[in-house]
Amino acid sequence: MFQTIKENMHPKLRAFISLIYIIVTIHYSYSQQQSNTDSILPFGQLNNYNIERYLSEYIKFASVSGEEKKAGEWLKNICKNSGLHIQQMGNKDAQYNFTASLYPLSSKLPNIVFLNHIDVVPAGDLSKWKYPPYSGKITDTEIWGRGSWDNKGNAIMQLFSLVEIMNKYKGQQLPYNVTFLAVSCEETQCRGGAEYVIENYLDLLNPAVVIGEGPPAIKGALQTRPDTAVFPISVAHKRALWLKLTLKINTSAHGSVTPLRYANREMVKALDNLLGKHQKAVYTDLNIKMLKDIGQLEKGLTGFAMRHPKIFRMFITPQLRKQPELFSVFSNTITLTSLESNNDVVNVIPSEVTALLDCRLLPEANKDKFLANLKKRLDNDDIEVSTIYSMPKMKSSDDKSIFYKNLKTAISKTYPENDVITILLPNTSDAGVFRAKGIATYTTVPISLDMSYLDNIHSENERIPRGVLHKGKETYTNFIEECITENKEKEKKKFLIFNLNDKSKDN
């Protein structure tokens, strides 16, 4: 009957009704598709309104290093159901890695890679947590749980930024691919995480730049402007060198008679020789630049001295020693983390003792010379020194590259009241394995935190303030936009130069 009525209508009216029918059909189809998508995303489409809920849910997975797969599967499904292209790069615990990208990796576009890790450190003493470590508790002011900072919070900001770019530029061809790379076992530096990805998938990944986890903005870094937050971008980090010292001395085992030499005593003497003196301050091009950058922001004589560190070195070094977190980037550090003789009987003298040393070397340091000096200071040839883990030597990333410039601009857009400086980090991360391959790698977490929150990283009651995720996501989005705009400007200039050259040939 409807068809008969339609045929008797005026042609213009019939065309109008047909148009309305098409619009309604498309809208219904889109609504159904949107509803289906929402049903497979636990809190709906990824946006500013649910970013904290997604982090809370991610925290609920106890993805301690070596047990990442369950959390990784959840995260991968969020990426897949949001419309990103997935590439598996290892599919088991301690080797669970995947990428989620704007375009398939097979497109071979130069890739902006956002690096993050799925694993977390163990929760520690559960009785010391205000809320259970894997509850993902959201209070009026904070988001609680293991990984809220390291590194699940950063991952969620990266992912939400990528999805925002995907939705904005859907159907367009961009000059870059943008990829979210989630890896395993960063906390234990096992070979199944970033190293496995590089060994097996580096050509496919095709990174133009890697953006990884680093420091947030912290107030108090400036002595003369303690209320001003400074955003650091790391272009290098110290190399981990983990050592095991072993000493065996067979003596009478009864504690009632003290031998002239026994394992525990000799090890303690050797360690006192090693650790009892200050580590030498080492001034390099990179940490001198860092001092000068901070000096530009400081006021008065403090700023003047920091802008001329070579002249005022004898005054600066004692001040650096008062701040271990700062002095650590001016020295090769040695930290005793374990002393063990496998003995809990008070009247038995053990014949063997081991010590573990966490050493961190400046980027330019020579490992062989460092080890030779360490053995000399121990002053005990009976102590066997073996290497547990050694990070390769690597070059610093260029702080004059277009990617560094774009990251700095992105931070300044989100936080116009704060300054940005270039730094060297005392700690290591997965960023190092990319730097070791000569890939431009920059690390930062673009949120502003009070120093007190950093005290809970790798400790009990890890948490972050509410509201910071939105700012971090906005900064990552700004960075991608800067890279897209910069490339378009570059192509535009090439086009103009080509046309000018073409015209000059005609003339």
Secondary structure, 3 states (H helix, E strand, C coil): CHHHHHHHCCHHHHHHHHHHHHHHHHHHHHHHHHHHHHHHCCCCCCCCCCHHHHHHHHHCCCCECCCCHHHHHHHHHHHHHCCCEEEEEEEECCEEEEEEECCCHHHCCCEEEEEEECCECCCCCHHHCCCCCCCCCECCCEEECCCCCCCHHHHHHHHHHHHHHHHHCCCCCCCCEEEEEEECCCCCCCCCCHHHHHHHHHHHHCEEEEEECCCCEEECCCCCCCCCEEEEEEEEECEEEEEEEEEECCCCCECCCCCCCCHHHHHHHHHHHHHCCCCCCCCCHHHHHHHHHHHHHCCHHHHHHHHCCCCCHHHHHHHHHCCHHHHHHHCCEEEEEEEECCCCCCCECCCEEEEEEEEEECCCCCHHHHHHHHHHHHCCCCCEEEEEEECCCCCCCCCCCHHHHHHHHHHHHHCCCCEEEEEEECCCCCHHHHHCCCCCEEECCCCEECHHHHCCCCCCCCEEECCHHHHHHHHHHHHHHHHHHHHHHHHHHHHHHHHHHHHHHHC
